[in-house]
Amino acid sequence: MIGAGLYADVQTGGCSSTGWGESIIKVLLAKTATDLLGAGYAPGDAARMAIERLERRVYGLGGVILLDTRGRIGFAFNTPRMAYAYRVEGRETVTGV
């Protein structure tokens, strides 16, 4: 669902989310995270702030992975674990569970 599960904006970045769908829809989690990029936050901070909003406003569980227009990556989750992976050119792949 655009704005909730995924969102991209050429001026800010892109985000993919996962978790409790109903809660994620209520806060438009992916758009919230990319809007925070547009407000000047680094991807890691924007991801954490979006997840904090999800938890605070609707007691939801989920996670996001976020990429800004400079190629910087951020991710956050408030679930017991969330699988993620990314690779920056010239570096090793980063994975987590």
N, C-alpha and C positions, 0 to 999 in steps of 0.2 A: 504494500500500500504506500503510494508516494506520499512523502512527508512524515510517515510514521516508520515504516520498515526500511525505507531507502529514500535518499534525497541527494541531489547534486545541483550545484550552482557554479557557473563558470567564474564568478567573482569571489567565492568563498571556499568551496571544496565539496567533497562528497562524503556520505556516511551510509553505512549499512548497520541495521540493528537486529537484535534477536531477543526473545524472551516472552514474557506474558503479553500477548498481542493486544488484549483489551486495554491494558495499562499504557502500553506504548502508543496506541492510537490516541488516547486521551491527552497526552502531552506532545504529540507529534515529535517523537524522540529524535528521529534523524534530522528533521528540519531544525529543531531546537539546537542540536549539536553544531550544525553548519552555521546557524545564525550566531552562535557564540564565536565561531571563527571570524565571522564578519565584524564582530564587536572588538576584535583584536586579540582574543585569547589564543594561546598556543594550542595545538591539537590535543595534547595530553590533558591540559587544563580544561579545555572545552568538553572533552569526553567525560571527564570526572564530574564537571558541573552539570552536564545533561543527565547523567545517571543519578546524581544527588537530587535533581528536580523530579525525576521519575519516582524515586523512593519517597521524597518528602510530600509531593502533591497527591499521589495516588497509591502509595505503598506498593509500587510495582517492582518487579524483578526483571532485569535484562542486562544487555551489554551492547556496546557500540564499537565499531572500528571506523576511524575517521582519517581523511586525507585532505590536507589543505592545498592551495594552488601552487605552493612551493615544493610539494612532494613530501612534506613532513607528516608523520603518522602519529596518531594517538588512539588509545583504546582504554576502555574502562568497563567494569561490570560489577554488579552487586549480587550475583548468583554465587553458589559455592564454587563453581568453576565455569569457564567458558573457553572453548577451543578457539585459537586464533593463529594466524600465520601471516607474515609479510616478508618481503625481500626488497632491499634497497640495492640498486645496481652497484656492483663492485664489493658487496658485503655478503656475509652469510645470511641465510634465511633465519628469521626469528620465529619460533613457535612457542606456544604455551597451551596448557590445558587447565 
